Amino acid sequence: MKIIRIATLGVVLALAAGCKATIEPKTITLDTNREGRTFVFKKLDGVGTDVVTVSSVKQAVAKHIKAHAGYGHCRSSMFGGNCSRKSTADIKKYWGSSVVPVKNEYQITYYNGEKISGGGDYRTTVKVSLPFLINETDEAITVKLHPASSAQVTPMRDALFMEISPLVTGDKLKGYLSDVMVKGVPVINGHVYKEGEFNVEFDPESVKTNYVREFSGIKFSDAKNGTIASSYFDLYKGHKEIGAKVQIYLYRGHSKVEYSVKYPVSASGDGSVDYDSGVLLNEVATRLEKVAKS
């Protein structure tokens, strides 16, 4: 009986060792005849100078690639989310993609794996690199995105020594990479800000009353850190939502108002912008002062 048990154990260990043998990585050749794509982001002037930068351009293009290269809805990995599920009480299957700019390439990683409760993470990956070049002038930042020539598949076995299949290969992979080059445009979304202060010849309660009368729904908080009252509220002009903050102080028997305003702006990779050089900021600041003094 002891001899049989030893023999059986030997067979199991031999099979396990065979299953655990490394699976060789492989390379997928992609279509190198496809044209690259150029994105042009116009710089913003005035209060918008910090919106379009090399860093924000890189991130915008990375988000564009993520959105069009497949599995853009996967916002989490092995820890849970809409691209994972429990296959048993102890095993969580997960899948998705990530896009990271590294030097002069965007590295796309498609992953398909299993996370074992208490330890153990097994994932098969498909990695694709999209080379890019950035050129900056006084007027704009241009990104030239080149197609990938190949994809690298690194297979992995799960805890039971079964091979985990790649998340995407073949025509499906080529279709996703084609979408990156033909669909949509990357967009940089940011905010512009303005802050300042002015004096009012009324007492703080009168200033509060003026704001409440002008802006429906506005509410003031109680005195804090030297302020008599403060409020955050939104104003609207067309499709623009302007965030405003006013703080009212007692100052030499009258009032001092400190304010800040902000609203969203954008710059698209097709050269278009949604920005007015700060005109709206000045308009809102003027209105806040006019209402306080009315």
Residue pairs with C-beta under 8 A, 6 or more apart in sequence:
16 161
19 157
19 161
19 162
20 157
20 161
23 155
23 156
23 157
23 163
24 155
25 152
25 153
25 154
25 155
26 152
26 153
26 155
27 150
27 151
27 152
27 153
28 126
28 150
28 151
28 152
28 153
28 169
28 170
28 173
29 149
29 150
30 128
30 147
30 148
30 149
30 150
30 151
30 173
30 174
30 177
31 147
31 174
32 147
32 149
34 147
34 178
34 181
35 147
35 181
36 144
36 145
36 146
36 147
36 181
37 144
37 145
37 180
37 181
37 182
38 142
38 143
38 144
38 145
39 57
39 61
39 142
39 143
39 145
39 185
39 186
39 269
39 270
40 140
40 141
40 142
40 269
40 270
40 271
41 52
41 57
41 60
41 140
41 141
41 142
41 143
41 188
41 267
41 268
41 269
41 271
42 52
42 139
42 140
42 267
42 271
42 272
42 273
43 49
43 52
43 138
43 139
43 140
43 141
43 267
44 51
44 52
44 192
44 265
44 267
44 273
44 275
44 277
45 277
46 277
46 278
47 192
47 193
47 194
47 277
47 278
47 281
48 190
48 192
48 265
48 275
48 277
48 278
50 190
51 188
51 190
51 192
51 265
51 267
51 275
52 141
52 188
52 267
53 141
54 134
54 136
54 141
56 188
56 190
57 134
57 141
57 143
57 188
58 101
58 134
58 143
59 101
60 186
60 187
60 188
60 269
61 101
61 106
61 132
61 143
61 145
61 186
61 269
62 99
62 100
62 101
62 106
63 99
63 186
64 180
64 184
64 185
64 186
64 187
64 269
65 99
65 106
65 108
65 130
65 180
66 72
66 97
66 98
66 99
67 184
68 176
68 179
68 180
68 183
68 184
69 97
69 99
69 108
69 176
69 177
69 179
69 180
70 97
70 110
70 168
70 172
70 173
70 176
70 179
71 83
71 95
71 96
71 97
71 110
71 167
72 97
73 82
73 83
74 81
74 82
74 83
74 95
74 96
74 97
75 81
75 82
75 83
76 82
76 83
76 84
76 94
76 96
77 83
77 84
77 94
77 96
77 111
78 84
78 92
78 94
78 113
78 115
78 121
79 115
80 92
81 94
83 94
83 95
83 96
84 92
84 93
84 94
84 95
85 92
85 93
86 92
86 93
87 93
87 114
89 117
90 116
90 117
90 118
91 114
91 115
91 116
91 117
91 159
92 114
92 115
92 117
93 113
93 114
94 111
94 112
94 113
94 114
94 115
95 111
95 112
95 113
95 167
96 110
96 111
96 167
97 108
97 109
97 110
97 111
97 167
98 108
98 109
98 111
99 106
99 107
99 108
99 109
100 106
100 107
100 109
101 107
101 132
104 131
104 132
104 133
105 129
105 130
105 131
105 132
106 129
106 130
106 132
106 145
107 127
107 128
107 129
108 127
108 128
108 129
108 130
109 125
109 126
109 127
109 128
110 125
110 126
110 127
110 128
110 166
110 167
110 168
110 173
111 123
111 124
111 125
111 126
111 167
112 123
112 124
112 164
112 165
112 166
112 167
113 121
113 122
113 123
113 124
113 156
113 164
114 120
114 121
114 122
114 123
114 158
114 159
114 164
115 121
116 122
116 159
120 159
122 156
122 157
122 158
122 159
122 164
123 156
123 164
124 153
124 154
124 155
124 156
124 163
124 164
124 165
124 166
124 167
125 153
125 154
125 156
125 166
126 151
126 152
126 153
126 154
126 166
126 167
126 168
126 169
126 173
127 151
127 152
127 154
128 148
128 150
128 151
128 152
128 173
128 177
129 148
130 145
130 146
130 147
130 148
130 177
130 180
131 145
131 146
132 143
132 144
132 145
132 146
133 143
133 144
133 146
134 141
134 142
134 143
134 144
135 141
135 142
135 144
136 142
140 271
143 269
145 180
145 181
147 177
147 181
148 177
151 169
151 173
153 166
153 169
155 163
155 164
155 166
156 163
156 164
157 163
157 164
158 164
168 176
185 268
185 269
185 270
186 268
186 269
187 266
187 267
187 268
187 269
188 266
188 267
188 268
189 264
189 265
189 266
190 264
190 265
190 266
191 262
191 263
191 264
191 265
192 262
192 263
192 265
192 275
192 278
192 281
193 260
193 261
193 262
193 281
194 260
194 261
194 262
194 278
194 281
194 282
194 284
194 285
195 258
195 259
195 260
195 261
196 258
196 259
196 285
197 256
197 257
197 258
197 259
198 256
198 257
198 259
198 289
198 292
199 251
199 254
199 255
199 256
199 257
200 207
200 254
200 255
200 256
200 257
200 292
200 293
201 254
201 255
201 293
202 210
202 254
202 255
202 292
202 293
203 250
203 253
203 254
203 255
204 228
204 229
204 248
204 249
204 250
204 255
205 228
206 255
207 248
207 255
207 257
207 292
208 220
208 228
208 229
208 248
210 291
210 292
210 293
210 294
211 218
211 220
211 231
211 246
211 291
211 292
212 218
212 220
214 291
214 294
215 233
215 235
215 291
217 233
218 231
218 233
219 231
219 233
220 229
220 230
220 231
220 248
221 229
221 230
221 231
222 229
223 229
224 230
226 249
227 247
227 248
227 249
228 248
228 249
228 250
228 255
229 247
229 248
230 245
230 246
230 247
230 248
231 245
231 246
232 243
232 244
232 245
233 243
233 244
234 241
234 242
234 243
234 244
235 241
235 242
235 244
235 284
236 242
237 280
240 263
240 264
240 280
241 263
241 264
242 261
242 262
242 263
242 280
242 284
243 261
243 262
243 263
244 259
244 260
244 261
244 284
244 288
245 259
245 260
245 261
246 257
246 258
246 259
246 288
246 292
247 257
247 258
247 259
248 255
248 256
248 257
249 255
249 256
249 257
249 258
250 256
255 292
257 288
257 289
257 292
259 285
259 288
259 289
261 281
261 284
261 285
261 288
262 281
263 280
263 281
264 274
265 273
265 274
265 275
266 273
266 274
266 275
267 273
267 274
267 275
